Amino acid sequence: MLDQRNHQGKFAEDYVRVLASAAGLLVYQDDLDYDGIDLGFRYPGRAGYISSPAIEVQVKSWSTPLFKGPHLQYRGLNEVQYNKLVEGPFLVPRYLFLVVVPPEAERYARVETEGLTLSRLCYYRGFEGEQPIAAPSTKRIVPIQVPLGNVLTVRALRELVGAPTGSLA
């Protein structure tokens, strides 16, 4: 059995993998998390003038979310992790995916008559145009505001990747 922290993190990665599968996207993962990226998502086709558009993400999970107005107030990235999302320009856009999970692992997923329900939501945040922190430290935390309107859905994931959305919800 996984410890609570690893169980929660694995569920978060699997949650976004399920959305990618529903969106018809490929998921890739580097052999080592050296660059602050957990997963990549790629559309296996052409989208306008671009072939195989993609994004890369750092996936975080959170069981005790802090809401402030129209944002989640996330305090789970240190300055080094933050800079790995900000310090571009990047050829492949980078995002933070924040999966809010129930505190109890047995509530992560429910099987119902209509099918499988994954608990809570995933939110996303991009960092294009933000400035990196000079002399970053792993000991200092960067407060991040994640808009509550940025719910990761099948359609939103395809839009972030740059894939055609067609009639997806």
Secondary structure, 3 states (H helix, E strand, C coil): CCCHHHHHHHHHHHHHHHHHHHHCCEEECCCCCCCCCCEEEECCCEECCEECCEEEEEEEEECCCCEECCEEEEEEEEHHHHHHHHCCCCCCCEEEEEEECCCCHHHCEEEECCEEEECCCEEEEECCCCCCCCCCCCCCEEEEEEECCCECCHHHHHHHHCCCCCCCC
